[in-house]
């Protein structure tokens, strides 16, 4: 009977759940660079929401944001990278671990927002040309939902090592843009961040639109823009752009994505990012696939 009950609950979650408290997301990216076309990443994130998230308010992809759902999350990313280097060939396995908490707090004026996050990066060098490396980062954000479905937040990030990536940035925007952000903050630096996010319905249709803009001010400055068009509550297409003033081989990246909820509880998606190198043979393209499961 217990097995039957569990199977029934799983079937209902996969076919028609309109509310959920857990979300598990997985993704993988294939990296094609001028140096090598055999690199890849894999990442997973688990999120627990303190209250049921109503998935009927608008785009399914933005259900948690539209519900102002407080949550805690854990994330992990694995990456394998090898490429020719002066004096030998680099060969690195990278592991990124992250923990994050977000809270929306009602006030008499507007809902307040706060988040705290920690990420740890361990790069495991596999030969003499690539040494082991470890780094940590801590982040704090404070903000408010200043209008319906319109979040404004500012934050502080402390990065103890340039190789410390944001595990949640990787899952949200891909490894190429996370690398741009890491290079912008640079090593042993503090950074100021700011971002806005808005999701709104298109009058007279069942469509909606989402906009995000962000700024990172560390050793250098980076900005990013992202927009999504929700053709239906289940289907969306999006585009993004990021650029940094850091003196790096790759200083900008643009991307496109598509996501589809097969049911309110199961989603699949694909993404593409193109990061052009300047005066260096390090052009990078990434192709990613992802899936989400809610229950």
C-alpha positions as CSV (number, residue, x, y, z in Angstrom):
1,X,0.0,0.0,0.0
2,X,2.8,2.4,0.8
3,X,4.4,1.7,-2.6
4,X,1.1,2.3,-4.3
5,X,0.5,5.6,-2.5
6,X,4.0,6.8,-3.4
7,X,3.5,5.9,-7.0
8,X,0.2,7.6,-7.1
9,X,1.6,10.8,-5.6
10,X,4.5,10.8,-8.1
11,X,2.1,10.3,-11.0
12,X,-0.1,13.2,-9.9
13,X,2.9,15.4,-9.4
14,X,4.1,14.6,-12.9
15,X,0.8,15.1,-14.7
16,X,-1.0,18.0,-13.1
17,X,0.4,19.5,-9.9
18,X,-0.8,23.1,-9.5
19,X,1.1,23.7,-6.3
20,X,4.6,22.5,-5.2
21,X,7.1,22.9,-2.4
22,X,10.2,21.3,-3.9
23,X,11.9,21.9,-7.2
24,X,14.9,19.9,-8.6
25,X,16.7,21.3,-11.6
26,X,19.5,19.7,-13.7
27,X,21.5,20.9,-16.6
28,X,24.5,20.2,-18.8
29,X,26.5,22.4,-21.1
30,X,28.7,21.4,-24.0
31,X,31.6,23.9,-24.5
32,X,33.1,24.3,-27.9
33,X,36.1,26.6,-27.8
34,X,38.7,27.5,-30.4
35,X,41.2,25.6,-28.3
36,X,39.1,22.5,-27.7
37,X,35.6,21.1,-28.4
38,X,35.4,18.3,-25.9
39,X,34.6,20.2,-22.6
40,X,31.4,19.9,-20.7
41,X,29.6,20.8,-17.5
42,X,26.9,19.2,-15.4
43,X,24.9,21.0,-12.6
44,X,22.0,20.3,-10.3
45,X,20.0,22.5,-7.9
46,X,17.4,21.6,-5.2
47,X,15.1,24.2,-3.8
48,X,12.7,23.9,-0.9
49,X,9.9,26.5,-0.5
50,X,8.5,27.2,3.0
51,X,5.0,27.4,1.7
52,X,3.2,25.8,-1.3
53,X,3.9,27.7,-4.5
54,X,0.7,28.4,-6.5
55,X,1.5,27.6,-10.2
56,X,-1.7,29.2,-11.6
57,X,-0.8,32.9,-11.3
58,X,1.1,33.3,-14.6
59,X,4.1,31.8,-16.4
60,X,5.0,28.5,-14.8
61,X,8.7,29.3,-15.0
62,X,8.1,32.3,-12.7
63,X,5.7,30.8,-10.3
64,X,8.1,31.2,-7.3
65,X,8.8,34.8,-8.1
66,X,5.1,35.7,-8.6
67,X,4.3,34.1,-5.3
68,X,7.2,35.8,-3.5
69,X,8.1,32.4,-2.2
70,X,10.8,32.3,0.5
71,X,13.1,29.3,0.1
72,X,16.4,27.6,0.7
73,X,18.5,26.0,-2.0
74,X,21.6,23.8,-2.6
75,X,23.5,23.6,-5.9
76,X,26.5,21.7,-7.4
77,X,28.3,22.0,-10.7
78,X,31.0,19.8,-12.2
79,X,33.1,20.9,-15.2
80,X,35.8,19.3,-17.1
81,X,38.2,21.5,-19.1
82,X,41.4,20.8,-21.0
83,X,43.2,22.9,-23.6
84,X,46.7,23.6,-24.9
85,X,48.8,26.0,-22.9
86,X,52.3,27.3,-23.1
87,X,54.6,24.7,-21.4
88,X,52.0,22.0,-21.5
89,X,48.3,21.1,-21.7
90,X,45.9,22.2,-19.0
91,X,43.6,19.5,-17.5
92,X,41.2,20.6,-14.8
93,X,38.2,19.2,-13.1
94,X,36.2,21.9,-11.4
95,X,33.7,21.5,-8.6
96,X,31.4,24.3,-7.4
97,X,29.2,24.0,-4.3
98,X,26.6,26.5,-3.3
99,X,24.0,27.3,-0.6
100,X,21.4,30.1,-0.7
101,X,18.4,31.4,1.2
102,X,15.8,33.9,-0.1
103,X,13.1,35.7,2.0
104,X,10.2,37.9,1.1
105,X,8.9,39.8,4.2
106,X,5.6,41.7,4.1
107,X,5.7,45.3,5.5
108,X,3.3,48.1,5.7
109,X,4.8,49.7,2.6
110,X,6.1,47.1,0.2
111,X,7.3,43.5,0.5
112,X,11.0,43.5,1.5
113,X,13.5,41.0,0.0
114,X,16.7,39.6,1.3
115,X,19.1,36.8,0.2
116,X,22.3,35.3,1.5
117,X,24.5,32.9,-0.5
118,X,27.8,31.0,-0.2
119,X,29.7,29.2,-3.0
120,X,33.0,27.2,-2.9
121,X,35.0,26.3,-5.9
122,X,37.6,23.5,-6.0
123,X,39.7,23.2,-9.2
124,X,41.5,19.8,-9.3
125,X,44.5,20.1,-11.6
126,X,45.3,16.8,-13.2
127,X,48.9,17.5,-14.4
128,X,51.9,19.7,-13.7
129,X,50.5,22.5,-15.9
130,X,47.4,22.9,-13.8
131,X,47.6,23.2,-10.0
132,X,44.9,22.6,-7.5
133,X,43.0,25.8,-6.5
134,X,40.3,26.6,-4.0
135,X,38.1,29.7,-3.5
136,X,35.1,31.0,-1.6
137,X,32.5,33.7,-2.1
138,X,29.8,35.2,0.1
139,X,26.9,37.3,-1.1
140,X,24.2,39.4,0.5
141,X,21.3,41.1,-1.2
142,X,18.6,43.5,0.2
143,X,15.7,44.9,-1.8
144,X,12.0,45.3,-2.2
145,X,9.1,44.5,-4.5
146,X,8.5,48.2,-5.3
147,X,5.5,47.4,-7.7
148,X,3.6,44.3,-8.5
149,X,6.1,41.7,-9.7
150,X,8.9,44.3,-9.9
151,X,11.9,43.5,-7.7
152,X,14.8,46.0,-7.1
153,X,17.8,44.8,-5.1
154,X,21.3,45.8,-4.2
155,X,24.0,43.6,-2.7
156,X,27.5,43.0,-1.6
157,X,29.8,40.1,-2.7
158,X,33.1,39.1,-1.2
159,X,35.3,36.9,-3.4
160,X,38.5,35.5,-1.9
161,X,39.7,34.0,-5.1
162,X,39.1,34.8,-8.7
163,X,38.3,31.1,-9.5
164,X,35.3,31.3,-7.1
165,X,32.2,31.0,-9.2
166,X,28.6,31.6,-8.2
167,X,26.9,28.2,-8.3
168,X,23.5,29.7,-8.8
169,X,24.6,32.1,-11.5
170,X,25.9,29.0,-13.4
171,X,22.5,27.4,-13.2
172,X,20.6,30.6,-14.1
173,X,22.9,32.0,-16.9
174,X,25.4,29.4,-17.9
175,X,29.1,28.8,-17.2
176,X,30.4,31.4,-19.8
177,X,28.5,34.3,-18.2
178,X,29.5,33.1,-14.7
179,X,33.1,33.2,-15.8
180,X,32.7,36.8,-17.1
181,X,31.3,37.8,-13.7
182,X,34.2,36.1,-11.9
183,X,36.8,37.9,-14.0
184,X,35.0,41.2,-13.4
185,X,35.2,41.0,-9.6
186,X,38.7,39.6,-9.9
187,X,40.9,38.1,-7.1
188,X,40.6,39.1,-3.4
189,X,37.9,41.7,-4.1
190,X,34.7,43.1,-2.8
191,X,31.9,43.9,-5.2
192,X,28.7,45.9,-5.2
193,X,25.8,44.4,-7.2
194,X,22.4,45.7,-8.3
195,X,19.6,44.1,-10.2
196,X,16.0,44.5,-11.2
197,X,13.4,41.9,-12.3
198,X,9.9,42.3,-13.7
199,X,7.3,39.9,-14.9
200,X,4.0,41.2,-16.3
201,X,1.0,39.9,-18.4
202,X,0.4,41.2,-21.9
203,X,-3.1,42.6,-21.8
204,X,-5.8,40.8,-23.8
205,X,-3.7,37.6,-24.2
206,X,-2.5,34.7,-22.1
207,X,1.1,35.8,-22.9
208,X,3.5,37.6,-20.5
209,X,6.9,39.2,-20.7
210,X,9.9,39.2,-18.3
211,X,12.8,41.6,-18.0
212,X,16.0,41.4,-15.9
213,X,18.9,43.8,-15.7
214,X,22.0,43.5,-13.5
215,X,25.2,45.4,-12.6
216,X,28.4,44.1,-10.9
217,X,31.0,46.6,-9.8
218,X,34.3,45.0,-8.6
219,X,37.8,45.4,-9.9
220,X,35.9,46.2,-13.2
221,X,32.3,46.7,-14.2
222,X,29.9,44.2,-15.8
223,X,26.3,44.6,-16.9
224,X,23.8,42.1,-18.1
225,X,20.4,42.2,-19.7
226,X,17.8,39.4,-20.1
227,X,14.3,39.2,-21.5
228,X,11.8,36.4,-21.9
229,X,8.6,36.2,-23.9
230,X,6.1,33.7,-22.4
231,X,4.0,32.7,-25.5
232,X,1.8,30.6,-23.2
233,X,2.1,29.9,-19.4
234,X,4.1,26.8,-20.4
235,X,6.3,28.0,-23.3
236,X,8.9,30.7,-23.4
237,X,11.7,32.0,-25.6
238,X,14.4,34.4,-24.3
239,X,17.5,36.4,-25.2
240,X,20.4,37.7,-23.0
241,X,23.5,39.8,-23.3
242,X,26.4,40.5,-20.9
243,X,29.5,42.6,-21.2
244,X,32.5,43.4,-18.9
245,X,35.1,46.1,-18.9
246,X,37.7,43.6,-17.5
247,X,40.9,43.2,-19.5
248,X,40.2,39.6,-20.5
249,X,40.3,37.7,-23.7
250,X,36.5,37.3,-23.7
251,X,34.6,40.5,-22.7
252,X,31.0,39.9,-23.9
253,X,28.5,37.1,-24.4
254,X,25.0,36.8,-25.9
255,X,22.6,34.0,-25.6
256,X,19.2,32.5,-26.4
257,X,17.0,30.0,-24.7
258,X,13.7,28.1,-25.0
259,X,11.8,26.4,-22.1
260,X,8.7,24.3,-22.1
261,X,6.6,22.8,-19.3
262,X,5.3,19.4,-20.5
263,X,3.1,19.4,-17.4
264,X,2.9,22.0,-14.6
265,X,5.4,19.8,-12.8
266,X,7.9,18.8,-15.5
267,X,9.9,21.2,-17.8
268,X,12.6,20.9,-20.4
269,X,14.7,23.5,-22.0
270,X,17.7,24.4,-24.2
271,X,20.1,27.3,-24.3
272,X,22.9,28.7,-26.5
273,X,25.6,31.2,-25.5
274,X,28.2,32.8,-27.8
275,X,31.2,34.5,-26.1
276,X,33.6,36.2,-28.6
277,X,37.3,36.6,-27.8
278,X,39.2,39.8,-28.5
279,X,42.7,39.5,-30.0
280,X,42.9,35.8,-28.8
281,X,41.9,32.4,-30.2
282,X,39.5,31.7,-27.4
283,X,36.0,32.1,-29.0
284,X,33.5,30.0,-27.0
285,X,30.1,28.6,-27.7
286,X,28.0,26.6,-25.3
287,X,25.0,24.5,-25.9
288,X,23.0,23.5,-22.9
289,X,20.0,21.3,-22.0
290,X,18.0,21.4,-18.7
291,X,15.1,19.9,-17.0
292,X,13.0,20.7,-13.9
293,X,10.8,18.6,-11.7
294,X,8.4,20.0,-9.1
295,X,6.5,18.2,-6.4
